[in-house]
Amino acid sequence: MSIIWTIIIGFVAGAIAKLITPGRNEPSGFIMTTLLGVAGAFFMTFVGQSLGWYREDERAGLIGAVAGAVIVLVIWGAFQRRSRG
């Protein structure tokens, strides 16, 4: 059940992050949106545990996953612009 829950939260977080972050060069499609949200959740879990926001057994929730997905999208956009021009 944990993997299914991660995929659901990842998709929702990725979709919200795509709505928050404007841009044409963002990944599209169900799978890429889900991977974006999951990557954001893992990123914010790592950052949160490093900064002491989360214990070792805690993971980032929906808000943390959205924040992480927005950061991943901004980084994605920076690399897309750099590779094109």
N, CA, C and O atoms as CSV, one atom per row, in Angstrom:
chain,resi,resn,atom,element,x,y,z
A,1,MET,N,N,0.820,-1.195,0.000
A,1,MET,CA,C,0.000,0.000,0.000
A,1,MET,C,C,0.859,1.253,0.000
A,1,MET,O,O,0.427,2.296,-0.491
A,2,SER,N,N,2.054,1.170,0.535
A,2,SER,CA,C,2.921,2.333,0.617
A,2,SER,C,C,3.319,2.840,-0.760
A,2,SER,O,O,3.386,4.051,-0.973
A,3,ILE,N,N,3.585,1.937,-1.698
A,3,ILE,CA,C,3.990,2.353,-3.044
A,3,ILE,C,C,2.824,2.999,-3.768
A,3,ILE,O,O,3.011,4.000,-4.460
A,4,ILE,N,N,1.649,2.465,-3.629
A,4,ILE,CA,C,0.468,3.049,-4.264
A,4,ILE,C,C,0.213,4.442,-3.696
A,4,ILE,O,O,-0.086,5.372,-4.445
A,5,TRP,N,N,0.327,4.591,-2.384
A,5,TRP,CA,C,0.128,5.890,-1.750
A,5,TRP,C,C,1.187,6.886,-2.238
A,5,TRP,O,O,0.867,8.052,-2.473
A,6,THR,N,N,2.420,6.453,-2.392
A,6,THR,CA,C,3.486,7.319,-2.892
A,6,THR,C,C,3.186,7.784,-4.312
A,6,THR,O,O,3.413,8.949,-4.640
A,7,ILE,N,N,2.684,6.895,-5.152
A,7,ILE,CA,C,2.346,7.260,-6.525
A,7,ILE,C,C,1.191,8.267,-6.547
A,7,ILE,O,O,1.228,9.234,-7.309
A,8,ILE,N,N,0.183,8.047,-5.728
A,8,ILE,CA,C,-0.955,8.968,-5.676
A,8,ILE,C,C,-0.508,10.344,-5.203
A,8,ILE,O,O,-0.830,11.351,-5.834
A,9,ILE,N,N,0.234,10.397,-4.095
A,9,ILE,CA,C,0.731,11.674,-3.578
A,9,ILE,C,C,1.664,12.323,-4.597
A,9,ILE,O,O,1.623,13.538,-4.786
A,10,GLY,N,N,2.499,11.528,-5.250
A,10,GLY,CA,C,3.407,12.052,-6.265
A,10,GLY,C,C,2.666,12.686,-7.421
A,10,GLY,O,O,3.052,13.758,-7.887
A,11,PHE,N,N,1.607,12.044,-7.896
A,11,PHE,CA,C,0.840,12.613,-8.999
A,11,PHE,C,C,0.166,13.911,-8.585
A,11,PHE,O,O,0.224,14.903,-9.312
A,12,VAL,N,N,-0.469,13.909,-7.430
A,12,VAL,CA,C,-1.155,15.125,-6.959
A,12,VAL,C,C,-0.145,16.255,-6.755
A,12,VAL,O,O,-0.396,17.389,-7.164
A,13,ALA,N,N,0.984,15.957,-6.130
A,13,ALA,CA,C,2.011,16.978,-5.893
A,13,ALA,C,C,2.579,17.485,-7.213
A,13,ALA,O,O,2.789,18.689,-7.365
A,14,GLY,N,N,2.831,16.602,-8.161
A,14,GLY,CA,C,3.341,17.023,-9.465
A,14,GLY,C,C,2.349,17.887,-10.216
A,14,GLY,O,O,2.736,18.873,-10.843
A,15,ALA,N,N,1.074,17.530,-10.161
A,15,ALA,CA,C,0.047,18.320,-10.837
A,15,ALA,C,C,-0.081,19.706,-10.211
A,15,ALA,O,O,-0.196,20.700,-10.929
A,16,ILE,N,N,-0.063,19.783,-8.889
A,16,ILE,CA,C,-0.143,21.085,-8.213
A,16,ILE,C,C,1.090,21.920,-8.535
A,16,ILE,O,O,0.977,23.121,-8.780
A,17,ALA,N,N,2.259,21.300,-8.538
A,17,ALA,CA,C,3.494,22.033,-8.843
A,17,ALA,C,C,3.475,22.571,-10.268
A,17,ALA,O,O,3.955,23.677,-10.515
A,18,LYS,N,N,2.924,21.803,-11.212
A,18,LYS,CA,C,2.839,22.276,-12.591
A,18,LYS,C,C,1.865,23.440,-12.712
A,18,LYS,O,O,2.048,24.309,-13.565
A,19,LEU,N,N,0.833,23.470,-11.873
A,19,LEU,CA,C,-0.096,24.601,-11.877
A,19,LEU,C,C,0.543,25.853,-11.270
A,19,LEU,O,O,0.284,26.969,-11.720
A,20,ILE,N,N,1.374,25.657,-10.251
A,20,ILE,CA,C,2.010,26.785,-9.563
A,20,ILE,C,C,3.133,27.385,-10.396
A,20,ILE,O,O,3.281,28.605,-10.453
A,21,THR,N,N,3.919,26.538,-11.038
A,21,THR,CA,C,5.110,26.977,-11.753
A,21,THR,C,C,4.785,27.187,-13.222
A,21,THR,O,O,4.442,26.231,-13.917
A,22,PRO,N,N,4.889,28.430,-13.712
A,22,PRO,CA,C,4.619,28.664,-15.130
A,22,PRO,C,C,5.804,28.241,-15.987
A,22,PRO,O,O,6.941,28.207,-15.516
A,23,GLY,N,N,5.534,27.921,-17.240
A,23,GLY,CA,C,6.620,27.580,-18.149
A,23,GLY,C,C,6.174,26.622,-19.225
A,23,GLY,O,O,5.245,25.837,-19.042
A,24,ARG,N,N,6.864,26.704,-20.364
A,24,ARG,CA,C,6.541,25.824,-21.482
A,24,ARG,C,C,7.397,24.575,-21.479
A,24,ARG,O,O,7.010,23.562,-22.061
A,25,ASN,N,N,8.551,24.625,-20.836
A,25,ASN,CA,C,9.528,23.542,-20.921
A,25,ASN,C,C,9.388,22.514,-19.816
A,25,ASN,O,O,10.363,21.848,-19.470
A,26,GLU,N,N,8.213,22.372,-19.263
A,26,GLU,CA,C,8.050,21.418,-18.179
A,26,GLU,C,C,7.647,20.058,-18.722
A,26,GLU,O,O,7.054,19.964,-19.797
A,27,PRO,N,N,7.966,19.007,-17.984
A,27,PRO,CA,C,7.604,17.659,-18.438
A,27,PRO,C,C,6.087,17.491,-18.471
A,27,PRO,O,O,5.374,18.072,-17.653
A,28,SER,N,N,5.602,16.700,-19.415
A,28,SER,CA,C,4.162,16.511,-19.520
A,28,SER,C,C,3.832,15.025,-19.514
A,28,SER,O,O,4.701,14.173,-19.700
A,29,GLY,N,N,2.586,14.747,-19.302
A,29,GLY,CA,C,2.132,13.359,-19.269
A,29,GLY,C,C,1.974,12.864,-17.846
A,29,GLY,O,O,2.555,13.409,-16.907
A,30,PHE,N,N,1.179,11.826,-17.711
A,30,PHE,CA,C,0.872,11.260,-16.400
A,30,PHE,C,C,2.121,10.737,-15.700
A,30,PHE,O,O,2.340,11.018,-14.522
A,31,ILE,N,N,2.930,9.984,-16.417
A,31,ILE,CA,C,4.107,9.360,-15.797
A,31,ILE,C,C,5.118,10.411,-15.373
A,31,ILE,O,O,5.654,10.348,-14.267
A,32,MET,N,N,5.384,11.383,-16.248
A,32,MET,CA,C,6.358,12.432,-15.905
A,32,MET,C,C,5.859,13.302,-14.751
A,32,MET,O,O,6.647,13.708,-13.898
A,33,THR,N,N,4.561,13.590,-14.720
A,33,THR,CA,C,4.005,14.364,-13.617
A,33,THR,C,C,4.143,13.601,-12.306
A,33,THR,O,O,4.498,14.180,-11.279
A,34,THR,N,N,3.863,12.303,-12.344
A,34,THR,CA,C,3.998,11.472,-11.147
A,34,THR,C,C,5.449,11.400,-10.697
A,34,THR,O,O,5.735,11.539,-9.507
A,35,LEU,N,N,6.367,11.185,-11.630
A,35,LEU,CA,C,7.790,11.131,-11.275
A,35,LEU,C,C,8.279,12.458,-10.714
A,35,LEU,O,O,9.107,12.485,-9.803
A,36,LEU,N,N,7.770,13.554,-11.255
A,36,LEU,CA,C,8.116,14.871,-10.740
A,36,LEU,C,C,7.688,15.014,-9.284
A,36,LEU,O,O,8.466,15.485,-8.454
A,37,GLY,N,N,6.474,14.619,-8.970
A,37,GLY,CA,C,5.989,14.703,-7.594
A,37,GLY,C,C,6.730,13.776,-6.653
A,37,GLY,O,O,7.044,14.156,-5.525
A,38,VAL,N,N,7.012,12.564,-7.103
A,38,VAL,CA,C,7.749,11.607,-6.270
A,38,VAL,C,C,9.170,12.116,-6.026
A,38,VAL,O,O,9.678,12.027,-4.909
A,39,ALA,N,N,9.815,12.652,-7.077
A,39,ALA,CA,C,11.165,13.214,-6.913
A,39,ALA,C,C,11.140,14.388,-5.940
A,39,ALA,O,O,12.047,14.537,-5.121
A,40,GLY,N,N,10.108,15.217,-6.028
A,40,GLY,CA,C,9.969,16.335,-5.090
A,40,GLY,C,C,9.786,15.867,-3.657
A,40,GLY,O,O,10.338,16.459,-2.730
A,41,ALA,N,N,9.017,14.813,-3.478
A,41,ALA,CA,C,8.811,14.271,-2.131
A,41,ALA,C,C,10.111,13.712,-1.558
A,41,ALA,O,O,10.436,13.955,-0.396
A,42,PHE,N,N,10.852,12.964,-2.376
A,42,PHE,CA,C,12.135,12.438,-1.908
A,42,PHE,C,C,13.114,13.563,-1.602
A,42,PHE,O,O,13.833,13.514,-0.603
A,43,PHE,N,N,13.141,14.578,-2.462
A,43,PHE,CA,C,14.038,15.712,-2.252
A,43,PHE,C,C,13.716,16.421,-0.941
A,43,PHE,O,O,14.618,16.700,-0.151
A,44,MET,N,N,12.435,16.714,-0.702
A,44,MET,CA,C,12.072,17.425,0.519
A,44,MET,C,C,12.220,16.543,1.755
A,44,MET,O,O,12.490,17.057,2.840
A,45,THR,N,N,12.053,15.246,1.619
A,45,THR,CA,C,12.309,14.346,2.744
A,45,THR,C,C,13.776,14.411,3.124
A,45,THR,O,O,14.105,14.507,4.307
A,46,PHE,N,N,14.661,14.360,2.138
A,46,PHE,CA,C,16.100,14.441,2.397
A,46,PHE,C,C,16.458,15.781,3.028
A,46,PHE,O,O,17.174,15.826,4.028
A,47,VAL,N,N,15.961,16.876,2.445
A,47,VAL,CA,C,16.264,18.211,2.981
A,47,VAL,C,C,15.685,18.368,4.389
A,47,VAL,O,O,16.351,18.887,5.285
A,48,GLY,N,N,14.459,17.923,4.574
A,48,GLY,CA,C,13.816,18.048,5.878
A,48,GLY,C,C,14.518,17.248,6.966
A,48,GLY,O,O,14.643,17.716,8.098
A,49,GLN,N,N,14.972,16.058,6.635
A,49,GLN,CA,C,15.703,15.259,7.612
A,49,GLN,C,C,17.071,15.856,7.888
A,49,GLN,O,O,17.554,15.796,9.019
A,50,SER,N,N,17.704,16.433,6.868
A,50,SER,CA,C,19.020,17.057,7.053
A,50,SER,C,C,18.935,18.295,7.936
A,50,SER,O,O,19.841,18.565,8.724
A,51,LEU,N,N,17.838,19.049,7.802
A,51,LEU,CA,C,17.675,20.278,8.580
A,51,LEU,C,C,16.981,20.046,9.915
A,51,LEU,O,O,16.840,20.978,10.707
A,52,GLY,N,N,16.548,18.822,10.174
A,52,GLY,CA,C,15.907,18.508,11.444
A,52,GLY,C,C,14.411,18.774,11.468
A,52,GLY,O,O,13.804,18.769,12.539
A,53,TRP,N,N,13.803,19.006,10.309
A,53,TRP,CA,C,12.361,19.218,10.256
A,53,TRP,C,C,11.605,17.919,10.436
A,53,TRP,O,O,10.517,17.902,11.011
A,54,TYR,N,N,12.183,16.821,9.941
A,54,TYR,CA,C,11.569,15.503,10.037
A,54,TYR,C,C,12.512,14.564,10.779
A,54,TYR,O,O,13.733,14.694,10.692
A,55,ARG,N,N,11.922,13.606,11.519
A,55,ARG,CA,C,12.735,12.561,12.123
A,55,ARG,C,C,13.160,11.578,11.043
A,55,ARG,O,O,12.704,11.659,9.902
A,56,GLU,N,N,14.021,10.666,11.403
A,56,GLU,CA,C,14.523,9.687,10.435
A,56,GLU,C,C,13.414,8.790,9.876
A,56,GLU,O,O,13.517,8.314,8.745
A,57,ASP,N,N,12.368,8.560,10.650
A,57,ASP,CA,C,11.291,7.683,10.194
A,57,ASP,C,C,10.133,8.446,9.547
A,57,ASP,O,O,9.140,7.830,9.162
A,58,GLU,N,N,10.238,9.763,9.419
A,58,GLU,CA,C,9.186,10.575,8.817
A,58,GLU,C,C,9.515,10.901,7.364
A,58,GLU,O,O,10.680,10.974,6.973
A,59,ARG,N,N,8.464,11.093,6.580
A,59,ARG,CA,C,8.604,11.510,5.187
A,59,ARG,C,C,7.868,12.820,4.997
A,59,ARG,O,O,7.030,13.203,5.813
A,60,ALA,N,N,8.191,13.502,3.908
A,60,ALA,CA,C,7.490,14.738,3.576
A,60,ALA,C,C,6.048,14.409,3.200
A,60,ALA,O,O,5.783,13.405,2.539
A,61,GLY,N,N,5.134,15.253,3.621
A,61,GLY,CA,C,3.738,15.088,3.268
A,61,GLY,C,C,3.429,15.769,1.947
A,61,GLY,O,O,4.331,16.042,1.155
A,62,LEU,N,N,2.170,16.038,1.715
A,62,LEU,CA,C,1.740,16.628,0.453
A,62,LEU,C,C,2.332,18.018,0.253
A,62,LEU,O,O,2.794,18.335,-0.843
A,63,ILE,N,N,2.329,18.844,1.281
A,63,ILE,CA,C,2.864,20.199,1.138
A,63,ILE,C,C,4.362,20.155,0.862
A,63,ILE,O,O,4.854,20.894,0.010
A,64,GLY,N,N,5.079,19.315,1.559
A,64,GLY,CA,C,6.506,19.160,1.306
A,64,GLY,C,C,6.777,18.614,-0.080
A,64,GLY,O,O,7.721,19.043,-0.744
A,65,ALA,N,N,5.959,17.670,-0.525
A,65,ALA,CA,C,6.132,17.101,-1.861
A,65,ALA,C,C,5.877,18.146,-2.935
A,65,ALA,O,O,6.586,18.186,-3.941
A,66,VAL,N,N,4.870,18.996,-2.733
A,66,VAL,CA,C,4.594,20.068,-3.692
A,66,VAL,C,C,5.756,21.054,-3.724
A,66,VAL,O,O,6.193,21.464,-4.800
A,67,ALA,N,N,6.261,21.438,-2.549
A,67,ALA,CA,C,7.395,22.360,-2.496
A,67,ALA,C,C,8.615,21.749,-3.191
A,67,ALA,O,O,9.301,22.433,-3.950
A,68,GLY,N,N,8.882,20.493,-2.941
A,68,GLY,CA,C,9.992,19.823,-3.589
A,68,GLY,C,C,9.801,19.710,-5.090
A,68,GLY,O,O,10.757,19.863,-5.850
A,69,ALA,N,N,8.569,19.442,-5.528
A,69,ALA,CA,C,8.293,19.338,-6.959
A,69,ALA,C,C,8.455,20.687,-7.654
A,69,ALA,O,O,8.914,20.748,-8.795
A,70,VAL,N,N,8.080,21.770,-6.968
A,70,VAL,CA,C,8.293,23.108,-7.537
A,70,VAL,C,C,9.784,23.366,-7.703
A,70,VAL,O,O,10.209,23.903,-8.726
A,71,ILE,N,N,10.579,22.992,-6.716
A,71,ILE,CA,C,12.034,23.174,-6.808
A,71,ILE,C,C,12.597,22.336,-7.961
A,71,ILE,O,O,13.434,22.811,-8.729
A,72,VAL,N,N,12.133,21.092,-8.077
A,72,VAL,CA,C,12.593,20.234,-9.172
A,72,VAL,C,C,12.187,20.830,-10.522
A,72,VAL,O,O,12.967,20.775,-11.473
A,73,LEU,N,N,10.984,21.396,-10.621
A,73,LEU,CA,C,10.548,22.017,-11.869
A,73,LEU,C,C,11.394,23.235,-12.228
A,73,LEU,O,O,11.728,23.437,-13.395
A,74,VAL,N,N,11.739,24.043,-11.236
A,74,VAL,CA,C,12.579,25.215,-11.491
A,74,VAL,C,C,13.951,24.772,-11.991
A,74,VAL,O,O,14.488,25.359,-12.930
A,75,ILE,N,N,14.512,23.755,-11.378
A,75,ILE,CA,C,15.805,23.224,-11.823
A,75,ILE,C,C,15.670,22.644,-13.236
A,75,ILE,O,O,16.544,22.857,-14.076
A,76,TRP,N,N,14.599,21.924,-13.498
A,76,TRP,CA,C,14.338,21.359,-14.824
A,76,TRP,C,C,14.296,22.480,-15.864
A,76,TRP,O,O,14.923,22.373,-16.917
A,77,GLY,N,N,13.560,23.550,-15.570
A,77,GLY,CA,C,13.461,24.670,-16.495
A,77,GLY,C,C,14.803,25.344,-16.746
A,77,GLY,O,O,15.084,25.765,-17.868
A,78,ALA,N,N,15.635,25.451,-15.709
A,78,ALA,CA,C,16.952,26.058,-15.879
A,78,ALA,C,C,17.822,25.215,-16.809
A,78,ALA,O,O,18.533,25.762,-17.652
A,79,PHE,N,N,17.775,23.908,-16.669
A,79,PHE,CA,C,18.556,23.040,-17.534
A,79,PHE,C,C,18.013,23.044,-18.968
A,79,PHE,O,O,18.786,22.962,-19.923
A,80,GLN,N,N,16.701,23.138,-19.119
A,80,GLN,CA,C,16.107,23.183,-20.461
A,80,GLN,C,C,16.520,24.454,-21.188
A,80,GLN,O,O,16.862,24.406,-22.370
A,81,ARG,N,N,16.493,25.600,-20.491
A,81,ARG,CA,C,16.913,26.854,-21.105
A,81,ARG,C,C,18.376,26.832,-21.469
A,81,ARG,O,O,18.767,27.321,-22.529
A,82,ARG,N,N,19.200,26.260,-20.582
A,82,ARG,CA,C,20.639,26.219,-20.813
A,82,ARG,C,C,20.984,25.326,-22.007
A,82,ARG,O,O,21.888,25.649,-22.779
A,83,SER,N,N,20.277,24.217,-22.162
A,83,SER,CA,C,20.584,23.299,-23.253
A,83,SER,C,C,20.111,23.828,-24.613
A,83,SER,O,O,20.653,23.448,-25.651
A,84,ARG,N,N,19.114,24.692,-24.605
A,84,ARG,CA,C,18.604,25.230,-25.865
A,84,ARG,C,C,19.337,26.476,-26.319
A,84,ARG,O,O,19.371,26.769,-27.514
A,85,GLY,N,N,19.914,27.203,-25.406
A,85,GLY,CA,C,20.492,28.467,-25.833
A,85,GLY,C,C,21.793,28.713,-25.254
A,85,GLY,O,O,22.404,29.746,-25.526
